[in-house]
Amino acid sequence: AFDHQEIVKEAHKRMINKIRYTKVGFELAGKNFTLKKLVKTFEAITGKKLDQSNVRKKMTKLNLIIDTGKVEKDGRGRPSPVFNLNEDEYNKLNPTESFFN
């Protein structure tokens, strides 16, 4: 009855593991997402700060994101490009590898 904190910790660990081998992080960011939104989603799940430029490099290198040609105003500064997940390339990834490695 008093193990709620342990249940939450275990659920958090499972969610972190799931973003390593499933599309759940992308799904939580939405069908169309900015890189900032994707990074914030992964940060919220992992509880760790991620470098947006490194995430962009990794996602681009793995060809996981497709630029939709749209932009979204996200705070101050210039508008951010909007992306979709490249499902075909994502499905080619080795399930034992993580794009966080």
C-alpha positions in Angstrom: 0.0 0.0 0.0 2.9 2.4 0.6 5.0 1.5 -2.4 3.7 4.3 -4.7 7.1 5.9 -4.9 8.8 2.7 -5.9 6.1 2.1 -8.6 6.8 5.6 -10.0 10.5 5.0 -10.0 10.1 1.7 -11.8 7.7 3.3 -14.4 10.3 6.1 -15.0 13.1 3.5 -15.6 10.9 1.6 -18.0 10.0 4.8 -19.9 13.7 5.7 -20.2 14.4 2.3 -21.6 11.4 2.5 -24.0 12.6 5.7 -25.6 15.8 3.9 -26.4 14.2 1.2 -28.5 10.7 2.5 -29.5 9.2 5.6 -31.1 7.5 6.7 -27.9 9.6 9.8 -27.6 8.7 10.9 -31.1 5.1 10.0 -30.5 4.9 12.1 -27.4 6.5 15.1 -29.3 3.7 14.8 -31.9 3.4 13.9 -35.6 4.9 17.3 -36.5 7.6 18.6 -34.1 10.3 21.2 -33.8 13.7 20.0 -32.7 13.3 22.0 -29.6 10.0 20.2 -28.8 11.6 16.8 -29.4 14.6 17.6 -27.2 12.3 18.9 -24.4 10.3 15.7 -24.7 13.4 13.5 -24.3 14.6 15.7 -21.5 11.3 15.4 -19.6 11.5 11.7 -19.8 15.2 11.2 -19.0 15.5 14.1 -16.5 18.8 14.9 -18.2 19.8 18.0 -20.2 20.5 17.3 -23.9 22.4 19.4 -26.3 20.0 20.4 -29.1 22.8 20.7 -31.7 24.0 17.2 -30.9 20.5 15.8 -31.1 20.1 17.5 -34.5 23.4 16.0 -35.8 22.5 12.5 -34.6 19.0 12.6 -36.0 20.3 14.0 -39.3 23.2 11.4 -39.5 20.7 8.6 -39.0 18.2 10.3 -41.4 15.5 10.0 -38.8 13.9 13.4 -39.3 12.3 14.8 -42.4 11.9 18.6 -42.8 8.3 19.4 -43.7 9.2 22.7 -45.1 7.0 24.4 -42.5 8.1 26.6 -39.6 6.8 27.3 -36.2 7.3 30.4 -34.1 8.6 29.0 -30.8 9.4 31.9 -28.5 11.9 34.6 -29.4 14.1 34.5 -32.4 13.5 33.1 -35.8 10.9 30.4 -36.5 12.0 26.7 -36.1 11.7 24.2 -38.9 9.0 21.5 -38.3 10.0 17.9 -38.8 8.4 14.4 -39.1 9.8 11.1 -38.1 11.3 9.2 -41.0 9.5 5.9 -40.3 11.3 3.9 -43.0 14.8 4.9 -41.6 13.6 4.4 -38.0 12.5 0.9 -38.9 15.9 0.1 -40.3 17.6 0.8 -37.0 19.1 -2.1 -35.1 16.6 -2.6 -32.2 19.5 -3.2 -29.8 21.1 0.1 -30.6 20.0 3.5 -29.3 20.2 6.8 -31.0 21.3 8.1 -27.6 24.6 6.2 -27.8 
